[in-house]
Amino acid sequence: MAFVCENTGSRKGYRESFWVVKKERWYTQSSLERFIREKYPAEFRHQWVSYKGDGYNIGGSRIVRAHGSPRMKLAIQTIDEYVGKVSDMKKKELYDCFSKGDYEATRAKMDEVWNVVLDETPPQQ
């Protein structure tokens, strides 16, 4: 079972045995999460969503958004590369955009991320 944080792009998960025992837990923290935890700890929140798309979050509670969020299409390496190229202000804007859950704003921000990562548009300071 795998989960992505819609706010930061961090990943976590575990394997289940035949008897539904959770084992082999793993966690990969994104550069965006590290930045927000360091600079804005009071604002930091996870929004874990299952890749499985089963309608449940990591705690087993029912959620409305389970899969298909546009942020899931950004690999953690892409987010990390973007965070490594832009100003602190742009990093915070990325987190704020993702954490609001606005579909259109998120799609526009993803385009910006790809442009910066692919060096098609220089990052704006």
N, C-alpha and C positions, 0 to 999 in steps of 0.2 A: 504494500500500500504506500503511495507517495502523495505528498502534499506540497503545495507552493504557497508562499505568503504573497497575497495579491498586493500588499503595500510595499514590499521590498524585493521580491524575486527570490528570496531565500528558499531553500528546499529542505524537506525532512521526510523521513519515512521509516518503514520497518517491514520485515517479512513476517508472515504468519505461518506457523506450523499447521499440520493437518488438524490439530486439536485447537486451533485458533489461539495459540500462544504467541504473543508478540516477541520477536527476537531480531537480532541483527539490526538494531536501530542505527540510523545515520542522520546527519544534519550538515548542511552546507550553507554557511552564512554568506550573503552577498556583500559586496563593498558598500552598497547603499545602506544596508542594515547597520554595518559597522559605523558608517558616517553618522547616521541618525542617532544611534545609541550614544555616540561620543559627544556630538554637538547639541542634540535636542532630546535628551533622555526622557523628559516629561511628556513629549509628544509621541514617543515611540509606541506603536501597537502592531501586533501581528494580526493578519486576517488569513488564517490557514484554510485552504480549499483543496479538496481531493481531486487528484488527476483522474480518478476513476469516474467522477461525474455521478456519484450515487446520491447526492443531495444531503450529505452529512459532512460536518467539519471534523477536525481531528479529535475533538472531545466527544463525538457521537451525537451532537445536537443537530437537528434539522436546520438546513439553511436554504435560502432562495437561490443563490448563485452557487452552483456546484462545479461547473466546468464550462469551458469555452470563453472565459474572460480573455480579452485581448492581451493582457499582460502575460498570460501563460505562454504566449508565442515568442516571448523574448527569453532567450537562453540566459542563464546566470552569467555566462562569459560575456555576453553582449552588454548586459547591465554593468558588469564590472569594468569593461572597457570604456563605456560611456562615462561612468563615474570617475575614472582615471583621467579623462580628458577635459572635464568641464569644471567651472567654478563652483564654490560651495553654494552659491545662490541657485545655480541650475540643479544641483543635487537635491536641495531642499524642495525646489519646484517639482521635481520628479516624484519625490515621496508624497508631497501634498496632492499632486494630481492622482497618483495611484490610490492613495488612501481615501479619496472622495468617492471613488467608484463610478465616476461619470464616464460613460462609454465613449462618447464623442471626443471629450477632452483627452481621454486615455489614448485613443487612436491617433490623435494629432501629436501627442507627446511621443508615441512610439515612432512616428515618422521622423520626428526630431532626433530621437535616439539613433535610429538607423542612419540618418544623414551624417551625424557626427561620427559614428563608428566607421562608416564607409568613407569619411572625409569628403563628402559631397558638399557639405555646408560647414564652414567653420563655426565652432561654438560661440554663442553670443555671451559676453560677460555681463 
